[in-house]
């Protein structure tokens, strides 16, 4: 495979570790599957908003779907509790191998940017807290096109801003649905198989895959 000119990174779960947030939501709900149920609903309704021609901030979708999750589990949750739980998204730490892997890619001369479904203000706070902002040439949010990934306009927006061809761009993510969207937009793809993540058999095989960003970084620099 020809090495990409530009690497685009998904953020949540790909770069940042959601395990602490997951634990807090599960504890608050009294159910060890609460976080997974919520996150699935969050993505489902974000996509539903885009498909139906509407856009609201990802955080707002998060609030609504967290309330839905607790209601489904027969639990009460206040507005304050929802805000406190979701505010954890801005104070996530990176997965342990991520800083060194990004440093390796940066030293190799790769141009790197992020693309997240979250709002830009939230994303900027995430990257500042995690210490990862230093590795990226730009931070992008889908709010610029008011559509959520995997809508093709989100991926095309980055190509336009970076003046790069899809064939020269790679998306790295831990989510098969995100990579599927990028593949449909013509991107190369790299799949990080985080715990509990599996590849979608109906998609095109990713150009690279590994258990960590360290493995993908090695493939991209050797």
C-alpha positions in Angstrom: 0.0 0.0 0.0 1.2 3.5 -0.9 1.6 5.5 2.3 -1.0 8.2 2.9 -0.2 11.9 2.6 -2.7 12.8 5.4 -3.9 10.7 8.4 -7.4 11.6 9.8 -8.1 10.3 13.3 -11.4 9.6 15.0 -11.2 10.6 18.7 -13.4 8.9 21.3 -12.4 5.3 21.9 -9.8 5.6 19.1 -7.4 8.0 20.8 -9.2 8.7 24.1 -10.0 6.0 26.7 -13.7 6.0 27.8 -13.3 3.3 30.4 -13.6 5.7 33.4 -16.7 7.3 32.0 -18.1 3.9 31.2 -17.6 2.8 34.8 -19.3 5.9 36.2 -22.3 5.6 33.9 -22.7 1.9 34.7 -22.5 2.5 38.4 -25.0 5.3 38.3 -27.4 3.1 36.3 -26.8 0.0 38.4 -26.2 -2.0 35.2 -22.9 -3.1 33.7 -24.3 -2.7 30.1 -25.7 0.8 30.6 -22.8 2.6 28.9 -22.8 0.3 25.9 -26.6 0.7 25.5 -26.2 4.5 25.8 -23.4 4.8 23.3 -25.2 2.7 20.8 -28.3 4.9 21.2 -26.2 8.0 20.9 -24.8 6.9 17.5 -28.2 5.7 16.3 -30.0 9.0 17.0 -27.1 11.1 15.7 -27.4 9.2 12.4 -31.2 9.6 12.6 -30.8 13.3 12.9 -28.6 13.5 9.8 -30.7 11.1 7.8 -33.8 13.2 8.6 -32.2 16.4 7.6 -31.7 17.9 11.1 -28.6 18.7 13.2 -28.2 19.3 16.9 -25.0 19.2 18.9 -23.6 15.7 19.7 -23.7 16.6 23.4 -27.5 17.3 23.2 -28.0 13.9 21.5 -26.0 12.5 24.3 -28.2 14.0 27.0 -31.4 12.8 25.4 -30.1 9.3 24.8 -28.6 9.0 28.3 -32.1 9.9 29.7 -33.6 7.3 27.4 -31.1 4.7 28.7 -31.9 5.3 32.3 -35.6 5.3 31.6 -35.3 1.9 29.8 -33.5 0.5 32.9 -36.2 1.9 35.2 -33.8 4.4 36.8 -34.3 8.1 37.7 -31.6 10.6 36.7 -31.7 14.3 37.2 -30.5 17.0 34.7 -27.6 17.7 37.0 -26.5 14.1 37.1 -26.7 13.9 33.3 -24.6 17.0 33.0 -22.0 15.7 35.5 -21.7 12.3 33.8 -21.4 13.7 30.3 -18.9 16.4 31.3 -16.4 13.6 31.8 -16.0 13.6 28.0 -13.7 16.6 28.2 -11.4 15.1 30.8 -10.5 11.7 29.2 -7.0 10.4 29.1 -5.5 8.9 26.0 -5.0 5.2 25.6 -1.6 4.4 27.1 0.2 3.8 23.7 -1.3 6.8 21.9 1.2 9.6 22.7 4.2 7.6 21.8 2.6 6.3 18.6 1.5 9.8 17.5 5.1 11.1 18.2 6.5 8.4 16.0 4.1 9.3 13.2 4.9 13.0 13.6 8.6 12.4 13.5 8.1 10.4 10.3 6.6 13.5 8.7 3.0 12.6 8.6 0.4 15.4 8.4 -2.3 14.5 11.0 -5.7 15.9 11.8 -8.8 14.8 13.8 -12.4 14.5 12.8 -15.0 14.0 15.5 -18.8 13.9 15.8 -18.5 16.1 18.9 -18.7 19.9 18.9 -15.5 21.8 18.2 -15.4 23.5 21.6 -15.8 20.2 23.4 -13.2 18.6 21.1 -10.7 21.4 21.7 -11.1 21.0 25.5 -10.6 17.2 25.1 -7.4 17.6 23.2 -6.0 20.2 25.6 -6.7 18.0 28.6 -5.2 14.9 27.0 -2.1 16.7 25.8 -2.6 15.3 22.3 -3.2 18.7 20.6 0.5 19.1 19.9 0.5 16.3 17.4 -2.2 17.5 15.1 -2.1 20.1 12.3 -5.8 20.8 12.7 -8.9 19.7 14.7 -12.1 19.2 12.8 -15.7 18.7 13.9 -18.7 17.6 11.9 -20.5 20.7 13.1 -19.0 22.6 10.2 -21.2 20.6 7.8 -24.0 20.0 10.3 -24.1 16.3 9.6 -22.7 13.4 11.6 -20.3 10.7 10.5 -20.6 8.5 8.5 -22.3 11.0 6.1 -19.9 11.5 3.1 -19.9 15.3 3.5 -18.0 15.0 6.8 -15.1 13.2 5.2 -15.2 15.3 2.1 -15.1 18.5 4.3 -11.7 17.4 5.6 -10.4 16.7 2.1 -11.5 20.2 1.0 -9.9 21.9 4.0 -6.7 20.0 3.7 -6.6 20.1 -0.1 -5.9 16.4 -0.3 -7.3 13.6 -2.4 -9.3 10.8 -0.8 -6.9 8.2 -2.3 -4.0 9.9 -0.4 -5.9 10.0 2.9 -6.3 7.4 5.6 -8.9 7.4 8.4 -7.8 5.6 11.6 -10.6 4.6 13.9 -11.8 2.0 16.3 -15.3 2.0 14.8 -16.2 -0.2 11.8 -19.1 2.1 10.9 -16.8 5.1 10.7 -14.3 3.3 8.6 -17.1 2.1 6.3 -18.1 5.7 5.7 -14.6 6.7 5.0 -14.1 3.8 2.6 -17.3 4.9 0.7 -15.7 8.3 0.4 -12.6 6.8 -1.1 -10.3 6.9 1.9 -7.7 4.3 2.9 -8.5 2.9 6.4 -6.8 1.7 9.5 -8.7 -0.2 12.1 -7.7 -0.2 15.8 -9.3 -3.3 17.3 -10.0 -1.9 20.8 -11.6 -4.2 23.4 -15.1 -5.2 22.2 -14.6 -3.8 18.7 -15.1 -6.0 15.7 -14.9 -5.5 11.9 -18.1 -5.2 9.8 -17.9 -8.3 7.5 -19.9 -6.4 4.8 -17.3 -3.7 4.4 -14.1 -3.6 2.4 -11.2 -5.0 4.4 -9.2 -2.2 6.1 -5.8 -1.4 4.6 -4.3 -1.8 8.0 -5.5 -3.3 11.3 -4.0 -3.9 14.7 -4.7 -4.1 18.4 -3.3 -0.7 19.1 -2.2 2.5 17.5 1.4 1.5 18.2 1.0 -1.4 15.7 -0.5 0.8 13.0 2.2 3.4 13.6 4.9 0.7 13.1 3.2 -0.3 9.8 3.1 3.3 8.6 6.8 4.0 9.4 8.5 0.9 8.2 
